[in-house]
Amino acid sequence: MKIVVAKTAGFCMGVRRAVDMVLDASNLSREPIYTYGSLIHNPQVLAMLEEKKIFRIDKIPEKGSGVVLIRAHGVPPEDEKALKDAGFNVINATCPRVVRVQVIINEYARKGYSTIIIGDEKHPEVVGLLGYAKGKGHTITSMEQLCALPRFEAAVIVAQTTQNTAFYDEIKAWCKTNVPHYKIFDTICGSTEKRQAEIRKLAGENDAVIVVGGRQSGNTKRLAQIASGAGKFVTQIEEVSQIDYGKLSFAGSVAITAGASTPNWIINEAYRKIESSLQHQHVVKAFLFFIRDFLLKTNIMAAAGAGFLTYACSMLQGIARDFHHALIATLYVLSMQILNNLFTIKSDKYNHPQRAVFYKKNYFYLWALAILSGSTGLYLSFRTGILSFFVLLVMSLLGLSYNLKIFSLKSKKGTIARIKDIPGSKTILITIAWGTVTCLLPAMTNQSDLMAVIMVCLFAMGLVFARTSFFDVLAIQGDRITGKETLPILLGEKRSFEIIQYVLLIDMGIIILTVLMHVLAIKTFFFVFIPLIMLLLIRFFKKNSLISGVYSEFVIEFLFLATGFLAAVI
């Protein structure tokens, strides 16, 4: 069975903005945090907000304190004023697309125009829009209701931003013929139009459609309605446990889409669950998927990548067949990765739910594996030399203390008590650690050319930086929920992708430059393909952001194995 995930599925700009704003407020403020009404129509996100001590108020008290966030749907202007008068610090997270509609309605209402809103009068966005119509607002959900309205001397027509585009086109066509003096505005969000156009296409091309999103989400319901129009099997689910695999067994291909308030982790989990259910139909595929997932969950894949990269760096430096340092790097990275995952089970609940379950279930065994692999790596480095042992010991102690409270510093964003609390520290420290074990430790026990060591180390660190930053982008929603400040959270996804691409381009330049300067052998030129392929893959994954995160992670990690294979054959 083929599984296709809609490119437009998941958080729209307005929802993402509102969620980011409330999470940032929660992570930075010590005051109580509230949302006025449901932030978005998704039960999992609302449950997550409650876990973060972000609660909802539905009525405005006479007096209040703390921070209140106005949801993406917006509210009537009198409600915003009442919240401020009650004493709340109000953060307005109304979607900019909705604000535009509010401005249009307010501008023409002042001139005496009536307002006709194409949308459900009970929907929070429409309730908010009616508040700007100065008592002259009307809502309709069908052509019959529109025809039943009086013919106004002056009126504006707007649509709820998540309205069905085909229905609104009918409304506009009728108005141009029957009430040409009405002013009609195209207010359906561009994201909504693209989402609906894509599901029409996917429903026509696939045997079944799964729509993921809250039951109360208007735009999610419309996606299901549009997909049903193609005559295919369509089911709307709020969570992956609601998938009926028996009804999907006939399908040769399944399309997955999601409403604008559905987070990526739920969409990815739906993909993984469907993929997993299909594995049982093919024994060979099931076995291969099991091996892939096991290697990733246990971090054996990442650790092996570090070992293969160490072997490649040693060969580039002129150190032949250095399996000893490759094993040290493998054991060190395995130990540190497992420890980090043991400490980050909370965020893995959103980023890697299967891994979180695996680590909870095998908690003590994984602790034992981390300690055993770290100790063995230290023993092997001691046999190599006292300097190598001391460097690895310091790095191991830093890795162990990364998640522990060891100091207390005050900053604008609160107390920094752990190394992990330092913004952006994760990516930088992982890059330095990998550069040290893959390049510097082998160079310490061999008489390598200094310039060759520097250039090879920069090359390796560039690959690791790009890898780690890309994985941080994939995990940005879960990291923001748990209060982590990774580089993508600090810089934004767009800027992070730009930096990743620049780093990989520089990596290619390093290889070309070292060959031209005769610092490294001419056969080293083949290594330029490693950052080039990584760059192309990351660009591809960026355009197809809802490709399974497990698949993306596996492919990127495999490139590190490829460096070792390449070093062995050239």
C-alpha positions as CSV (number, residue, x, y, z in Angstrom):
1,M,0.0,0.0,0.0
2,K,1.2,3.5,-0.9
3,I,0.8,6.2,1.8
4,V,0.8,9.9,0.7
5,V,0.8,12.8,3.2
6,A,-0.6,16.1,2.0
7,K,2.0,18.8,1.8
8,T,-0.5,21.3,3.2
9,A,-1.4,19.1,6.2
10,G,-0.9,20.5,9.7
11,F,-0.7,23.8,11.5
12,C,-1.4,26.8,9.3
13,M,0.5,30.0,9.9
14,G,-2.1,31.5,12.2
15,V,-2.4,28.5,14.4
16,R,1.3,27.9,14.6
17,R,1.7,31.6,15.6
18,A,-0.9,31.3,18.3
19,V,0.6,28.1,19.8
20,D,4.1,29.5,19.6
21,M,3.0,32.7,21.4
22,V,1.3,30.9,24.3
23,L,4.2,28.4,24.7
24,D,6.7,31.3,24.7
25,A,4.6,33.1,27.3
26,S,4.5,30.0,29.4
27,N,8.2,29.4,29.2
28,L,9.1,33.0,29.9
29,S,6.5,34.2,32.4
30,R,5.9,33.3,36.0
31,E,2.4,34.7,36.0
32,P,-0.6,32.5,35.5
33,I,-1.3,31.9,31.8
34,Y,-4.8,31.5,30.3
35,T,-6.4,31.4,26.9
36,Y,-9.8,33.0,26.4
37,G,-11.8,30.1,25.0
38,S,-10.2,27.2,23.3
39,L,-6.9,28.2,21.7
40,I,-7.5,25.9,18.7
41,H,-9.9,23.1,17.9
42,N,-7.6,20.2,18.7
43,P,-8.1,18.1,21.9
44,Q,-4.4,16.8,22.0
45,V,-3.0,20.4,21.9
46,L,-5.5,21.5,24.5
47,A,-4.5,18.6,26.8
48,M,-0.8,19.5,26.2
49,L,-1.5,23.2,27.2
50,E,-3.1,21.9,30.5
51,E,0.0,19.9,31.2
52,K,1.9,23.2,30.8
53,K,-0.4,24.8,33.3
54,I,-2.0,26.9,30.6
55,F,-5.7,27.0,31.4
56,R,-8.8,28.2,29.7
57,I,-11.3,30.8,30.8
58,D,-14.7,31.1,29.1
59,K,-16.1,34.0,31.0
60,I,-14.5,37.3,31.8
61,P,-14.3,37.9,35.6
62,E,-14.6,41.3,37.1
63,K,-11.0,41.1,38.4
64,G,-8.2,39.0,37.2
65,S,-4.4,38.7,37.0
66,G,-1.9,37.0,34.8
67,V,-1.6,36.7,31.1
68,V,-4.6,36.0,28.8
69,L,-4.0,35.0,25.2
70,I,-6.7,35.8,22.6
71,R,-7.0,32.8,20.4
72,A,-6.3,32.6,16.6
73,H,-10.0,32.9,15.8
74,G,-10.2,36.4,17.4
75,V,-12.8,37.8,19.7
76,P,-15.3,40.7,19.6
77,P,-13.5,44.0,20.4
78,E,-15.6,44.5,23.6
79,D,-14.3,41.2,24.9
80,E,-10.7,42.3,24.5
81,K,-11.4,45.6,26.3
82,A,-13.2,43.7,29.1
83,L,-10.2,41.5,29.6
84,K,-7.9,44.5,29.9
85,D,-10.2,46.3,32.2
86,A,-10.3,43.2,34.5
87,G,-6.6,43.5,35.0
88,F,-5.2,40.9,32.6
89,N,-2.1,41.3,30.5
90,V,-3.7,40.6,27.1
91,I,-1.7,39.0,24.3
92,N,-3.6,39.1,21.0
93,A,-2.8,36.0,18.9
94,T,-5.6,36.6,16.4
95,C,-4.5,35.2,13.0
96,P,-3.4,38.1,10.7
97,R,-5.7,36.7,8.0
98,V,-8.6,37.0,10.5
99,V,-7.5,40.5,11.5
100,R,-7.7,41.6,7.9
101,V,-11.4,40.5,7.8
102,Q,-12.1,42.3,11.1
103,V,-10.6,45.5,9.6
104,I,-12.7,45.3,6.5
105,I,-15.9,44.7,8.5
106,N,-15.1,47.5,10.9
107,E,-14.2,50.0,8.1
108,Y,-17.5,49.5,6.3
109,A,-19.7,49.2,9.4
110,R,-18.6,52.7,10.3
111,K,-19.9,53.9,6.9
112,G,-23.3,52.3,7.7
113,Y,-22.9,49.1,5.6
114,S,-24.5,45.8,6.5
115,T,-22.2,42.8,6.8
116,I,-22.9,39.4,5.4
117,I,-20.5,36.7,6.7
118,I,-20.4,33.3,5.0
119,G,-19.9,31.1,7.9
120,D,-21.4,29.4,11.0
121,E,-22.7,32.0,13.4
122,K,-21.6,29.8,16.4
123,H,-18.0,29.4,15.1
124,P,-15.6,31.4,17.3
125,E,-14.1,33.3,14.3
126,V,-17.6,34.3,13.1
127,V,-18.6,35.3,16.6
128,G,-15.6,37.6,16.8
129,L,-16.2,39.0,13.3
130,L,-19.8,39.9,14.2
131,G,-18.5,42.0,17.0
132,Y,-17.1,44.4,14.4
133,A,-20.3,44.7,12.4
134,K,-21.9,47.2,14.9
135,G,-25.1,45.3,15.2
136,K,-25.7,45.0,11.4
137,G,-24.1,41.6,10.8
138,H,-25.7,38.6,9.3
139,T,-24.4,35.0,8.8
140,I,-25.4,32.5,6.2
141,T,-24.4,28.9,5.5
142,S,-26.5,28.2,2.4
143,M,-27.7,29.9,-0.8
144,E,-31.3,29.7,0.6
145,Q,-30.3,31.8,3.6
146,L,-28.6,34.3,1.4
147,C,-31.7,34.6,-0.9
148,A,-33.9,35.0,2.2
149,L,-32.0,38.1,3.4
150,P,-33.4,41.6,2.6
151,R,-31.7,43.4,-0.3
152,F,-29.6,46.0,1.5
153,E,-28.8,49.4,0.0
154,A,-25.1,48.9,1.0
155,A,-23.5,45.7,2.1
156,V,-20.2,43.9,2.2
157,I,-19.7,40.1,1.9
158,V,-16.9,38.3,3.5
159,A,-16.2,34.7,4.2
160,Q,-15.0,32.9,7.3
161,T,-11.3,32.3,6.5
162,T,-11.7,28.5,6.5
163,Q,-14.8,28.5,4.4
164,N,-15.3,26.1,1.4
165,T,-13.9,27.8,-1.6
166,A,-16.3,26.2,-4.1
167,F,-19.3,27.3,-2.0
168,Y,-18.0,30.9,-1.8
169,D,-17.5,31.0,-5.6
170,E,-21.2,30.1,-5.9
171,I,-22.1,33.0,-3.5
172,K,-19.9,35.5,-5.5
173,A,-21.5,34.4,-8.8
174,W,-25.0,34.8,-7.4
175,C,-24.2,38.3,-6.0
176,K,-22.7,39.6,-9.2
177,T,-26.0,38.7,-11.0
178,N,-28.5,39.7,-8.3
179,V,-26.9,42.3,-6.1
180,P,-24.0,43.7,-8.1
181,H,-23.8,46.8,-5.8
182,Y,-22.6,44.6,-2.9
183,K,-18.9,44.8,-2.1
184,I,-17.4,41.3,-2.1
185,F,-14.0,40.5,-0.6
186,D,-11.9,37.4,-1.0
187,T,-11.2,36.6,2.6
188,I,-10.7,32.8,2.5
189,C,-7.1,32.1,3.7
190,G,-4.6,31.1,1.0
191,S,-3.6,28.2,3.2
192,T,-7.2,27.0,3.2
193,E,-7.5,27.3,-0.5
194,K,-4.3,25.3,-1.1
195,R,-5.4,22.7,1.5
196,Q,-8.8,22.2,-0.1
197,A,-7.4,22.1,-3.7
198,E,-4.8,19.5,-2.7
199,I,-7.3,17.2,-1.0
200,R,-9.5,17.3,-4.1
201,K,-6.5,16.1,-6.1
202,L,-5.5,13.5,-3.6
203,A,-9.0,12.1,-3.2
204,G,-9.1,11.6,-6.9
205,E,-5.8,9.8,-7.0
206,N,-6.0,7.5,-4.0
207,D,-8.4,4.8,-2.8
208,A,-8.9,6.1,0.7
209,V,-8.5,9.4,2.6
210,I,-7.8,9.9,6.3
211,V,-8.5,13.3,7.7
212,V,-6.8,14.0,11.0
213,G,-8.1,16.8,13.2
214,G,-10.5,17.8,16.0
215,R,-14.2,17.0,15.7
216,Q,-15.0,20.7,16.5
217,S,-12.6,22.0,13.8
218,G,-14.6,23.6,10.9
219,N,-11.8,23.4,8.4
220,T,-11.2,19.8,9.2
221,K,-14.8,18.9,8.7
222,R,-14.7,20.7,5.3
223,L,-11.7,18.7,4.2
224,A,-13.6,15.5,5.0
225,Q,-16.6,16.7,3.1
226,I,-14.6,17.7,0.0
227,A,-12.8,14.3,0.0
228,S,-16.1,12.5,0.3
229,G,-17.2,14.3,-2.9
230,A,-14.8,12.1,-4.9
231,G,-16.7,9.0,-3.9
232,K,-13.8,7.4,-2.0
233,F,-13.7,6.0,1.5
234,V,-13.1,8.9,3.9
235,T,-12.7,8.8,7.6
236,Q,-12.0,11.7,10.1
237,I,-10.1,10.8,13.2
238,E,-8.9,12.8,16.2
239,E,-6.2,10.3,17.3
240,V,-4.5,7.4,15.7
241,S,-6.3,4.8,17.9
242,Q,-9.5,5.6,15.9
243,I,-8.1,4.3,12.6
244,D,-10.1,1.3,11.3
245,Y,-7.4,-0.8,9.6
246,G,-10.0,-3.4,8.5
247,K,-11.7,-0.8,6.3
248,L,-8.3,0.3,4.9
249,S,-7.3,-3.3,3.9
250,F,-8.9,-2.9,0.4
251,A,-7.0,0.3,-0.4
252,G,-4.0,0.2,-2.7
253,S,-3.1,3.8,-1.7
254,V,-4.1,6.0,1.2
255,A,-3.9,9.8,1.4
256,I,-3.5,11.5,4.8
257,T,-4.4,15.1,5.3
258,A,-5.1,17.2,8.4
259,G,-6.8,20.3,9.6
260,A,-5.1,23.6,10.3
261,S,-5.1,23.0,14.0
262,T,-3.5,19.5,13.9
263,P,0.1,19.3,15.1
264,N,2.8,17.5,13.1
265,W,3.4,14.9,15.8
266,I,-0.1,13.5,15.4
267,I,0.1,13.4,11.6
268,N,3.5,11.6,11.8
269,E,2.1,9.2,14.3
270,A,-0.8,8.4,12.0
271,Y,1.7,7.7,9.2
272,R,3.8,5.5,11.4
273,K,0.8,3.5,12.7
274,I,-0.5,2.9,9.2
275,E,2.9,2.0,7.9
276,S,3.4,-0.4,10.9
277,S,0.0,-2.0,10.3
278,L,1.0,-2.8,6.7
279,Q,4.3,-4.4,7.7
280,H,2.4,-7.5,9.0
281,Q,1.3,-8.2,5.4
282,H,4.8,-8.5,4.2
283,V,7.3,-10.5,6.3
284,V,10.4,-9.2,4.7
285,K,9.3,-5.6,4.9
286,A,8.2,-6.1,8.5
287,F,11.6,-7.4,9.4
288,L,13.5,-4.5,7.6
289,F,11.2,-1.9,9.3
290,F,11.8,-3.5,12.6
291,I,15.6,-3.4,12.2
292,R,15.5,0.2,11.0
293,D,13.4,1.4,13.9
294,F,15.5,-0.6,16.4
295,L,18.7,0.9,15.2
296,L,17.3,4.4,15.4
297,K,15.5,4.0,18.8
298,T,18.6,2.5,20.5
299,N,20.9,5.1,18.8
300,I,23.0,2.3,17.4
301,M,22.6,3.9,14.0
302,A,24.0,7.3,15.2
303,A,26.8,5.6,17.1
304,A,27.8,3.5,14.1
305,G,27.7,6.7,12.0
306,A,30.2,8.3,14.4
307,G,32.5,5.3,14.1
308,F,32.4,5.2,10.3
309,L,33.0,9.0,10.2
310,T,36.0,8.5,12.5
311,Y,37.4,5.9,10.2
312,A,36.9,8.2,7.2
313,C,38.6,11.2,9.0
314,S,41.5,9.0,10.0
315,M,42.0,7.8,6.4
316,L,41.9,11.4,5.2
317,Q,44.5,12.4,7.8
318,G,46.8,9.6,6.5
319,I,46.1,7.2,9.4
320,A,45.5,3.8,7.9
321,R,42.8,1.4,9.2
322,D,42.2,3.2,12.6
323,F,39.5,0.8,13.9
324,H,40.5,1.5,17.5
325,H,39.5,5.2,17.5
326,A,36.4,4.3,15.4
327,L,35.3,2.0,18.2
328,I,36.0,4.6,20.8
329,A,33.8,7.2,18.9
330,T,31.0,4.6,18.5
331,L,30.9,3.8,22.2
332,Y,31.1,7.4,23.3
333,V,28.3,8.6,21.0
334,L,26.2,5.6,21.9
335,S,26.5,6.4,25.6
336,M,25.9,10.1,25.3
337,Q,22.9,9.7,22.9
338,I,21.2,7.1,25.1
339,L,21.7,9.3,28.2
340,N,20.3,12.4,26.4
341,N,17.2,10.4,25.3
342,L,16.7,9.1,28.8
343,F,16.5,12.7,30.0
344,T,14.3,13.9,27.2
345,I,11.5,11.3,27.3
346,K,9.1,14.2,28.0
347,S,9.8,16.0,24.7
348,D,10.0,12.6,22.8
349,K,6.3,12.2,23.7
350,Y,5.7,14.7,21.0
351,N,8.7,14.3,18.7
352,H,9.2,10.5,18.8
353,P,6.3,8.9,20.6
354,Q,7.5,5.3,19.8
355,R,11.0,6.1,21.1
356,A,9.5,7.5,24.3
357,V,7.5,4.3,24.9
358,F,10.6,2.2,24.2
359,Y,12.8,4.2,26.6
360,K,10.1,4.0,29.4
361,K,9.8,0.3,28.9
362,N,13.5,-0.4,28.8
363,Y,14.6,2.3,31.2
364,F,17.1,0.3,33.3
365,Y,18.5,-1.7,30.5
366,L,19.3,1.4,28.5
367,W,20.9,3.0,31.6
368,A,23.1,-0.1,31.9
369,L,24.0,0.0,28.2
370,A,24.9,3.7,28.4
371,I,27.2,3.2,31.4
372,L,28.8,0.1,29.9
373,S,29.5,1.7,26.5
374,G,30.8,4.9,28.1
375,S,33.1,3.0,30.5
376,T,34.4,0.7,27.7
377,G,35.2,3.7,25.6
378,L,37.1,5.3,28.4
379,Y,39.1,2.1,29.0
380,L,40.0,1.9,25.3
381,S,41.1,5.5,25.2
382,F,43.2,5.0,28.4
383,R,45.0,2.2,26.5
384,T,45.6,4.6,23.7
385,G,47.3,7.3,25.8
386,I,46.8,9.4,28.9
387,L,46.0,12.6,26.9
388,S,43.3,10.8,24.9
389,F,41.8,9.4,28.1
390,F,41.7,12.8,29.8
391,V,40.0,14.5,26.9
392,L,37.4,11.8,26.6
393,L,36.9,11.8,30.4
394,V,36.2,15.5,30.4
395,M,33.8,15.2,27.4
396,S,32.0,12.3,29.2
397,L,31.6,14.3,32.4
398,L,30.3,17.3,30.4
399,G,27.8,15.0,28.7
400,L,26.7,13.5,32.0
401,S,26.2,17.0,33.5
402,Y,24.3,18.4,30.5
403,N,20.9,17.7,32.0
404,L,21.9,18.1,35.7
405,K,21.4,21.2,37.8
406,I,24.9,22.3,38.6
407,F,24.8,26.1,38.8
408,S,22.3,29.0,39.1
409,L,22.5,32.0,36.8
410,K,19.9,34.6,36.3
411,S,18.9,35.8,32.8
412,K,16.1,37.7,31.2
413,K,14.4,34.4,30.4
414,G,14.7,33.0,33.9
415,T,17.2,30.8,35.8
416,I,19.8,28.9,33.9
417,A,20.7,25.9,36.1
418,R,21.9,23.4,33.6
419,I,24.1,23.4,30.5
420,K,21.0,22.4,28.5
421,D,19.3,25.7,29.6
422,I,21.9,27.7,27.7
423,P,20.1,28.7,24.4
424,G,21.4,26.8,21.4
425,S,23.9,24.8,23.5
426,K,22.8,21.4,22.3
427,T,23.7,21.8,18.6
428,I,27.1,23.5,19.3
429,L,28.2,21.0,22.0
430,I,27.2,18.0,19.9
431,T,29.2,19.4,17.0
432,I,32.3,20.0,19.1
433,A,32.0,16.6,20.8
434,W,31.8,14.7,17.5
435,G,34.6,16.8,15.9
436,T,36.8,15.9,18.9
437,V,36.2,12.1,18.9
438,T,36.1,11.7,15.1
439,C,39.2,13.8,14.3
440,L,41.2,15.2,17.2
441,L,41.5,12.0,19.3
442,P,43.0,10.0,16.3
443,A,45.3,13.0,15.5
444,M,46.6,13.1,19.2
445,T,48.1,9.6,18.9
446,N,49.4,10.0,15.3
447,Q,51.7,12.5,13.7
448,S,49.2,14.0,11.2
449,D,49.7,17.2,9.3
450,L,48.2,20.1,11.3
451,M,46.6,21.7,8.3
452,A,45.1,18.3,7.3
453,V,43.7,17.8,10.8
454,I,42.1,21.3,10.9
455,M,40.5,20.9,7.5
456,V,39.2,17.4,8.1
457,C,37.9,18.4,11.5
458,L,36.0,21.4,10.0
459,F,34.6,19.1,7.4
460,A,33.3,16.5,10.0
461,M,31.9,19.2,12.2
462,G,30.0,20.8,9.3
463,L,28.3,17.5,8.6
464,V,27.4,17.0,12.2
465,F,26.2,20.6,12.6
466,A,23.9,20.2,9.6
467,R,22.6,16.8,10.8
468,T,21.9,18.0,14.3
469,S,20.3,21.3,13.2
470,F,18.0,19.5,10.8
471,F,16.9,17.0,13.4
472,D,16.2,20.0,15.7
473,V,14.0,21.5,13.0
474,L,12.0,18.2,12.8
475,A,11.6,18.3,16.6
476,I,10.8,22.0,16.9
477,Q,7.2,21.6,18.1
478,G,8.0,19.2,20.9
479,D,11.1,21.2,21.9
480,R,9.0,24.4,22.2
481,I,6.4,22.6,24.3
482,T,9.0,21.4,26.7
483,G,10.8,24.8,26.9
484,K,14.0,23.8,25.0
485,E,15.7,26.6,23.2
486,T,17.4,24.9,20.3
487,L,18.9,26.9,17.4
488,P,15.8,26.6,15.2
489,I,13.6,28.0,18.0
490,L,16.0,30.9,18.5
491,L,16.5,31.6,14.8
492,G,13.3,30.3,13.2
493,E,12.9,27.4,10.8
494,K,13.6,29.5,7.6
495,R,16.9,31.0,9.0
496,S,18.0,27.6,10.3
497,F,17.5,26.0,6.9
498,E,19.5,28.8,5.3
499,I,22.4,28.3,7.8
500,I,22.3,24.5,7.3
501,Q,22.6,25.0,3.5
502,Y,25.5,27.5,3.9
503,V,27.4,25.1,6.2
504,L,27.1,22.3,3.7
505,L,28.2,24.5,0.9
506,I,31.2,25.5,2.9
507,D,31.9,21.8,3.6
508,M,32.0,21.2,-0.1
509,G,34.3,24.2,-0.5
510,I,36.7,22.8,2.2
511,I,37.1,19.5,0.3
512,I,37.7,21.3,-3.0
513,L,40.2,23.7,-1.4
514,T,42.2,21.1,0.4
515,V,42.6,19.1,-2.9
516,L,43.6,22.2,-4.8
517,M,46.1,23.1,-2.1
518,H,47.4,19.5,-2.0
519,V,46.7,19.3,1.7
520,L,44.8,16.1,1.1
521,A,45.1,13.5,-1.6
522,I,43.2,14.1,-4.9
523,K,40.9,11.1,-4.2
524,T,39.6,13.1,-1.3
525,F,37.5,15.0,-3.9
526,F,35.0,12.2,-3.9
527,F,34.0,13.3,-0.3
528,V,32.4,16.4,-1.8
529,F,29.4,14.3,-2.7
530,I,28.6,13.6,1.0
531,P,27.6,17.2,1.9
532,L,26.1,17.7,-1.6
533,I,23.8,14.7,-1.1
534,M,22.9,15.8,2.4
535,L,22.1,19.3,1.1
536,L,19.8,17.9,-1.7
537,L,18.1,15.6,0.8
538,I,17.5,18.3,3.4
539,R,16.1,20.6,0.7
540,F,13.8,17.7,-0.5
541,F,12.6,17.0,3.1
542,K,12.0,20.7,3.6
543,K,9.6,20.8,0.7
544,N,8.0,17.6,1.9
545,S,7.9,18.4,5.6
546,L,5.5,15.7,6.5
547,I,7.5,12.8,5.2
548,S,8.0,10.4,8.1
549,G,10.5,11.8,10.5
550,V,11.8,8.2,11.0
551,Y,12.5,7.9,7.3
552,S,14.3,11.3,7.2
553,E,16.4,10.5,10.2
554,F,17.4,7.1,8.8
555,V,18.5,8.5,5.4
556,I,20.6,11.3,7.0
557,E,22.2,9.0,9.5
558,F,23.1,6.6,6.7
559,L,25.2,9.3,5.0
560,F,27.6,9.1,8.0
561,L,27.9,5.3,7.3
562,A,28.6,6.3,3.7
563,T,31.7,8.3,4.6
564,G,33.3,5.1,6.0
565,F,32.3,3.1,3.0
566,L,33.7,5.7,0.7
567,A,37.0,5.9,2.7
568,A,37.4,2.1,2.4
569,V,37.0,2.0,-1.4
570,I,38.9,5.0,-2.6
